[in-house]
Amino acid sequence: MDFKGYTMNGLGNDFLILDNRTKPTILSNVQIRHLANRNNIGFDQLIIIESGNDSAHNILFYNSDGEEAEACGNGSRCVAHFLMEEKKIKKISINTKSGILNSIDNGNKNITIDMGEPIFDWEKIPLSEEMDPSNVCITLKDNSSFDGYALSVGNPHIIFFNDIETDKLKIIGPEIENHKTFPKKCNVTFAKIIDQNNIKVNVWERGAGLTKACGTGACATAVASAKKNLTERLVNIHFQTGKLSIDWKKNNRIHMSGPVSDIQEVNISI
């Protein structure tokens, strides 16, 4: 099977985009994992554009393990830019499993997207049993433990306000992602507060592993730090490859702004 796709990234968080509006391409989990392999095309998430109306195309996200994801922040910004470039417009809405997301082109490939409202209800995050999401203790197999803040921004997250080395995150990230506390697994972020307006993070993404950046992780970190009175509601989230600006508005909606890459067309054979 031969077909065409497009690659994009947001701060190195990279995506393969398939446009299914005219000629649908159906991929199995095995085929997605094959294409996601870094020895092949390689990507953190697959994005599929499906038919919708002109102002709210239906968008599906799949992690590199082949499983569908409810939300993807940087991916949403990239596909919004893709569609705005196509239509020569500066605003667009996309319809995702986590809701309709409105996006604005700020120029110079800087895109802002409204990621909706954070979710703090333990059943909706979801957690496996009733507990205080702001104080979730995760005990690992080696008996070490971390206290984190759990919430959802369309997908489940836990934020630990601890600094961590990347090599250690590679070891404990998978264990926390698959911990019994999270029936739908979770995204794992370790955050270091720099000052009231800046946070440095390291992220292990559910279904994708160690990634250079994570948009929903940035949103979840900003909200958790504001809830804990560690930072302001408008903060810069710093990754190794750059930063995202997160503004948790007074109306409870999260606005995320940051750069996206050029759009590259690729020919795919599977």
Secondary structure in CASP SS format (residue, H / E / C, confidence):
PFRMAT SS
TARGET T0000
AUTHOR 0000-0000-0000
METHOD secondary structure of the structure
MODEL  1
M C 1.00
D E 1.00
F E 1.00
K E 1.00
G E 1.00
Y E 1.00
T E 1.00
M E 1.00
N E 1.00
G E 1.00
L C 1.00
G C 1.00
N E 1.00
D E 1.00
F E 1.00
L E 1.00
I E 1.00
L E 1.00
D E 1.00
N C 1.00
R C 1.00
T C 1.00
K C 1.00
P C 1.00
T C 1.00
I C 1.00
L C 1.00
S C 1.00
N H 1.00
V H 1.00
Q H 1.00
I H 1.00
R H 1.00
H H 1.00
L H 1.00
A H 1.00
N C 1.00
R C 1.00
N C 1.00
N C 1.00
I C 1.00
G C 1.00
F C 1.00
D C 1.00
Q E 1.00
L E 1.00
I E 1.00
I E 1.00
I E 1.00
E E 1.00
S E 1.00
G E 1.00
N E 1.00
D C 1.00
S C 1.00
A E 1.00
H E 1.00
N E 1.00
I E 1.00
L E 1.00
F E 1.00
Y E 1.00
N E 1.00
S C 1.00
D C 1.00
G C 1.00
E C 1.00
E E 1.00
A E 1.00
E C 1.00
A C 1.00
C C 1.00
G H 1.00
N H 1.00
G H 1.00
S H 1.00
R H 1.00
C H 1.00
V H 1.00
A H 1.00
H H 1.00
F H 1.00
L H 1.00
M H 1.00
E H 1.00
E H 1.00
K H 1.00
K C 1.00
I C 1.00
K C 1.00
K E 1.00
I E 1.00
S E 1.00
I E 1.00
N E 1.00
T E 1.00
K C 1.00
S C 1.00
G E 1.00
I E 1.00
L E 1.00
N E 1.00
S E 1.00
I E 1.00
D E 1.00
N C 1.00
G C 1.00
N C 1.00
K C 1.00
N E 1.00
I E 1.00
T E 1.00
I E 1.00
D E 1.00
M C 1.00
G C 1.00
E C 1.00
P C 1.00
I E 1.00
F C 1.00
D C 1.00
W C 1.00
E C 1.00
K C 1.00
I C 1.00
P C 1.00
L C 1.00
S C 1.00
E C 1.00
E C 1.00
M C 1.00
D C 1.00
P C 1.00
S C 1.00
N C 1.00
V E 1.00
C E 1.00
I E 1.00
T E 1.00
L C 1.00
K C 1.00
D C 1.00
N C 1.00
S C 1.00
S E 1.00
F E 1.00
D E 1.00
G E 1.00
Y E 1.00
A E 1.00
L E 1.00
S E 1.00
V C 1.00
G C 1.00
N C 1.00
P E 1.00
H E 1.00
I E 1.00
I E 1.00
F E 1.00
F C 1.00
N C 1.00
D C 1.00
I C 1.00
E C 1.00
T H 1.00
D H 1.00
K H 1.00
L H 1.00
K H 1.00
I H 1.00
I H 1.00
G H 1.00
P H 1.00
E H 1.00
I H 1.00
E H 1.00
N C 1.00
H C 1.00
K C 1.00
T C 1.00
F C 1.00
P C 1.00
K C 1.00
K C 1.00
C C 1.00
N E 1.00
V E 1.00
T E 1.00
F E 1.00
A E 1.00
K E 1.00
I E 1.00
I E 1.00
D E 1.00
Q C 1.00
N C 1.00
N E 1.00
I E 1.00
K E 1.00
V E 1.00
N E 1.00
V E 1.00
W E 1.00
E E 1.00
R C 1.00
G C 1.00
A C 1.00
G E 1.00
L E 1.00
T C 1.00
K C 1.00
A C 1.00
C C 1.00
G H 1.00
T H 1.00
G H 1.00
A H 1.00
C H 1.00
A H 1.00
T H 1.00
A H 1.00
V H 1.00
A H 1.00
S H 1.00
A H 1.00
K H 1.00
K C 1.00
N C 1.00
L C 1.00
T C 1.00
E C 1.00
R C 1.00
L E 1.00
V E 1.00
N E 1.00
I E 1.00
H E 1.00
F E 1.00
Q C 1.00
T C 1.00
G E 1.00
K E 1.00
L E 1.00
S E 1.00
I E 1.00
D E 1.00
W E 1.00
K C 1.00
K C 1.00
N C 1.00
N C 1.00
R C 1.00
I E 1.00
H E 1.00
M E 1.00
S E 1.00
G E 1.00
P E 1.00
V C 1.00
S C 1.00
D C 1.00
I C 1.00
Q E 1.00
E E 1.00
V E 1.00
N E 1.00
I E 1.00
S E 1.00
I C 1.00
END
